[in-house]
Amino acid sequence: MKTSSVRYKRVPALDKGFAILDLIAKETVSFGITDIANGLGYNKGTVFNIVHTLTDLGVLDRTEDSRFRLGAKLYRLGKAADGNARLVTVVHPYLESINRKTKLSAFLGIRSGPRAVIIDKVDTAYDIKIHSEIGMRIPLLAGAGGRALLCQLPDQEVDRILAENTLKRFTPKSCIRKKGYREMVQRTRVEGVAFDDEEYIEGIRALSVPLPTGQENLQAAIWAVGLKRLLTPRAIVSTTRYLKDVVMELQGELAF
């Protein structure tokens, strides 16, 4: 897995919007348009438009005296971010253990729309590493990790995702038939593990297990990735057993 630099044009309005949120978050009082403009040195008209847009989105709340404070949606977003942070804190020691015992790169990922997002990794125990950065987005319909995330969704949602997306041929072993791919997702749900035999990257094998988080809107998975010669048939059996044991332990910790 390789990362690539992305060129983009920065959006000044977003910078200003987050500066406004940061200013309001630092105080316990509500802010008026003039307060915000003076505090940040922005044009009042610009502040007016941004603040009212954020209010329409539910990110800010407007008080009866036309002042503004943080809104309920921002609180929900913060709770979701806090949940991800706790997930990383709890899972990270297990990733270290997976990496140390199997010599495979260990990843923790979550589903974000049509992508799997890596939110933590450990790959220090072996000289040959599967390079992937935290924050990297991987197509959901690619590799073992995606199937471990998809199998946690209802069948209707899986069907919708398959209907709205095209299966890509990343390697000669990639599954590009939607019926066959759906069967692979169902098999993962039954067996509790997904196996990627050079389907996403040639020469690379991976095992992934779904990680129930107890949150309906948060699908997570752990996957172990390495060169084909490391994940031999015997290693696949032992690593699968070990990953399932890890999930059993983590379910208790996450529930607590």
C-alpha positions in Angstrom: 0.0 0.0 0.0 1.5 3.3 -1.0 0.5 6.8 -0.2 0.5 9.6 -2.8 0.7 13.4 -2.4 -2.6 15.1 -3.2 -2.7 18.6 -4.7 -5.6 20.7 -3.7 -6.7 24.3 -3.4 -7.2 25.3 0.2 -10.6 26.7 1.0 -10.2 30.0 3.0 -13.9 29.9 4.2 -13.2 26.6 6.0 -10.1 28.0 7.7 -12.2 30.9 8.9 -15.1 28.7 10.0 -12.8 26.6 12.2 -11.1 29.7 13.6 -14.6 30.9 14.6 -15.4 27.5 16.3 -12.1 27.5 18.1 -12.7 31.0 19.4 -16.1 30.2 20.7 -14.9 26.9 22.2 -12.3 28.7 24.3 -14.9 30.7 26.3 -18.0 29.7 28.3 -20.0 32.8 27.1 -21.8 33.2 23.8 -20.5 35.5 21.1 -22.0 38.1 18.9 -21.0 38.8 15.3 -19.0 41.9 16.3 -17.3 39.9 19.1 -16.1 37.3 16.6 -15.0 39.8 14.0 -13.0 41.8 16.5 -11.6 38.8 18.1 -10.3 37.3 14.9 -9.8 40.5 12.8 -12.3 39.3 10.2 -14.7 41.4 8.1 -18.1 41.5 9.8 -19.9 40.5 6.6 -17.7 37.4 6.2 -18.3 36.4 9.9 -22.1 37.0 9.5 -22.3 34.6 6.5 -20.1 31.9 8.0 -21.8 32.0 11.4 -25.3 31.8 10.0 -24.3 28.9 7.7 -22.9 27.0 10.7 -26.1 27.8 12.5 -28.2 26.4 9.7 -26.0 23.2 9.8 -26.6 22.9 13.5 -22.9 23.3 14.4 -23.7 26.6 16.2 -26.8 27.5 18.2 -28.3 31.0 18.1 -29.5 32.5 21.4 -32.6 34.7 21.9 -30.4 37.8 22.0 -28.8 36.9 18.6 -25.6 35.6 20.0 -23.9 32.2 19.2 -22.6 29.2 21.0 -21.5 25.7 20.0 -24.4 23.5 18.8 -25.6 20.0 19.3 -24.2 18.6 16.0 -20.7 19.7 17.0 -21.2 17.8 20.3 -22.2 14.7 18.4 -19.2 15.0 16.1 -17.0 15.4 19.1 -18.5 12.3 20.7 -17.8 10.3 17.5 -14.2 11.5 17.5 -13.8 10.6 21.1 -15.1 7.2 20.4 -12.5 6.7 17.7 -9.8 7.9 20.0 -10.8 5.5 22.7 -10.9 2.7 20.2 -7.3 3.4 19.2 -6.2 3.6 22.9 -7.8 0.2 23.7 -6.7 -1.6 20.5 -3.1 -0.3 20.1 -1.5 -2.7 22.6 -3.1 -5.6 20.7 -1.7 -4.3 17.4 1.7 -4.3 19.0 1.2 -7.9 20.1 0.0 -9.0 16.7 3.0 -7.3 15.0 5.5 -8.8 17.5 4.1 -12.4 17.4 3.3 -12.7 13.7 5.9 -10.4 12.2 3.1 -9.0 10.1 2.1 -5.3 9.8 -1.0 -4.8 12.0 -3.7 -2.2 11.2 -6.9 -0.9 12.8 -9.4 0.6 10.3 -12.9 1.9 10.3 -15.5 2.4 7.6 -16.0 5.9 6.3 -18.6 5.9 3.5 -17.1 4.0 0.5 -13.7 3.9 2.1 -11.8 2.0 4.8 -9.7 4.5 6.8 -6.6 3.4 8.7 -6.7 5.0 12.2 -3.8 3.1 13.8 -0.9 0.7 12.8 2.1 -1.1 14.2 4.8 -2.4 11.8 8.0 -2.1 13.7 8.9 -5.7 14.5 10.2 -6.8 11.0 12.5 -5.2 8.5 10.1 -5.6 5.6 7.0 -3.4 6.1 3.8 -3.0 4.2 3.9 0.8 4.0 0.7 2.6 4.8 0.1 5.8 6.8 -2.4 6.5 9.5 -5.3 8.4 7.8 -4.9 6.6 4.5 -8.1 5.8 2.8 -8.5 2.5 1.0 -11.4 1.5 -1.3 -14.0 -0.4 0.8 -14.4 -3.0 -2.0 -10.7 -4.0 -1.9 -8.9 -6.5 0.2 -9.7 -8.3 3.4 -10.2 -5.2 5.5 -13.0 -4.0 3.4 -14.9 -7.3 3.7 -14.4 -7.4 7.4 -16.0 -4.0 7.6 -18.8 -4.8 5.1 -19.9 -8.0 6.8 -21.0 -5.9 9.8 -23.6 -4.1 7.7 -27.1 -5.3 7.0 -27.5 -7.1 3.7 -29.5 -4.3 2.2 -26.7 -1.8 2.9 -24.1 -4.2 1.4 -26.3 -4.6 -1.7 -26.6 -0.8 -2.0 -22.9 -0.3 -1.8 -22.3 -3.0 -4.5 -25.0 -1.5 -6.7 -23.5 2.0 -6.5 -19.9 1.0 -7.1 -17.8 -0.9 -9.6 -15.5 -3.7 -8.5 -12.0 -2.9 -9.8 -9.4 -5.4 -10.9 -6.4 -4.4 -8.8 -4.6 -7.6 -9.6 -5.4 -10.7 -11.7 -6.8 -12.3 -8.5 -9.3 -9.5 -7.8 -13.0 -10.5 -7.7 -14.9 -8.3 -10.1 -18.2 -10.3 -10.0 -20.7 -8.7 -7.6 -22.4 -11.9 -6.8 -19.2 -13.6 -6.0 -18.0 -10.6 -3.9 -21.3 -10.6 -1.9 -20.8 -14.3 -1.2 -17.3 -13.5 0.1 -18.7 -10.9 2.4 -21.3 -13.4 3.7 -18.5 -16.0 4.2 -16.6 -13.4 6.3 -19.7 -12.8 8.4 -20.1 -16.6 9.1 -16.4 -17.5 9.5 -15.4 -14.3 11.3 -12.3 -13.7 9.1 -11.5 -12.5 5.6 -8.5 -13.7 3.6 -6.9 -11.6 0.9 -4.6 -13.7 -1.4 -3.0 -11.1 -3.6 -6.4 -9.6 -4.4 -5.4 -6.0 -3.7 -1.6 -6.0 -4.1 0.4 -8.6 -5.9 2.7 -10.6 -3.6 0.8 -9.5 -0.5 -1.6 -11.5 1.6 -3.8 -10.3 4.5 -6.1 -11.6 7.1 -8.8 -9.4 8.7 -11.3 -9.8 11.5 -14.4 -7.7 12.2 -14.2 -5.8 15.5 -17.6 -5.1 17.0 -17.5 -1.7 18.7 -21.0 -1.7 20.3 -21.8 1.4 18.2 -24.2 0.9 15.3 -22.6 3.7 13.2 -19.0 2.6 13.8 -17.7 -0.5 11.9 -14.1 -1.4 12.7 -11.7 -4.2 11.7 -8.2 -5.4 12.5 -6.0 -6.8 9.7 -2.6 -8.3 9.5 -0.7 -7.9 6.3 2.6 -9.4 5.0 4.5 -10.9 2.1 3.1 -14.0 0.6 6.0 -16.1 1.9 5.2 -15.0 5.5 1.5 -16.0 5.3 2.0 -19.7 4.5 -1.0 -22.1 4.9 0.2 -23.0 8.4 0.7 -19.4 9.3 -2.8 -18.5 8.0 -4.3 -21.1 10.4 -2.4 -19.9 13.4 -2.8 -16.2 12.7 -6.5 -16.6 12.1 -6.9 -18.3 15.5 -4.8 -15.6 17.2 -6.7 -12.7 15.6 -10.1 -14.2 16.7 -8.7 -14.5 20.2 -7.7 -10.9 20.1 -11.2 -9.9 19.1 -12.8 -11.9 21.9 -10.6 -10.1 24.4 -11.2 -6.7 22.9 -15.0 -7.2 22.9 -14.9 -7.4 26.6 -12.8 -4.3 26.9 -14.8 -2.2 24.5 -18.1 -3.2 26.1 -16.7 -2.1 29.5 
